[in-house]
Amino acid sequence: MELRVFWTDTARFQLEDIFNYYKDKASLRVARKLVKQIIDRTILLEKNPNSGPKEPLLSERKFEYRYLVEGNFKIIYWQQDNYIKIATVFDCRQNPEKMKEI
C-alpha cells in the first residue's frame, strides 16, 4: 500500500524560508533546485516509509520520528495511519539541540 506524504505547516514554512534565503544569497535557479531536491527526496517515502533511520534526539516523543538527509538538511518525518507527515526540514549546520524545540 502506498502512503501519501503530507507537509505540516511548520515544514512548509521552513521550506519557504530555505527557498527565500537561497534566492537572495545565491540565485533563483539554486533556490528552486534545492527545494526540488528536498521535495523529491520525500516522494521516496510513499513506497519506503521506514527507509530513514530513527531520529535519536526525538526518541522521547509520542511518534517514532525518522529522517532523510538531503544536502545540509535533515527531513524529519513520522508515519501516522496512511500518511507520512513531514515535521520539519532542519539545517544540520545548526546546534542539534535546537531540533527539540520544533
QUIKA-V485321 format. One record per backbone hydrogen bond with DSSP energy under -0.5 kcal/mol. CO is the residue of the C=O (numbers start at 1). NH is the residue of the N-H. If there is no record, write none. Layout:
co={CO/CO}
nh={NH/NH}
//
This chain:
co={4/6/6/8/9/10/11/12/13/14/15/16/17/18/19/20/21/22/22/27/28/29/30/31/32/33/34/35/36/37/38/39/40/41/42/43/44/44/46/48/53/54/55/56/58/63/65/66/67/68/70/72/73/73/74/74/75/76/76/77/78/80/82/83/83/84/84/85/85/86/88/88/90/90/91/95/96/97/98/99}
nh={84/8/86/12/13/14/15/16/17/18/19/20/21/22/23/24/25/26/27/31/32/33/34/35/36/37/38/39/40/41/42/43/44/44/45/46/47/48/3/51/67/56/58/59/61/65/55/77/53/75/73/92/70/75/76/90/68/87/88/66/85/83/4/80/85/6/86/78/87/8/76/90/74/92/94/98/99/100/101/102}
//
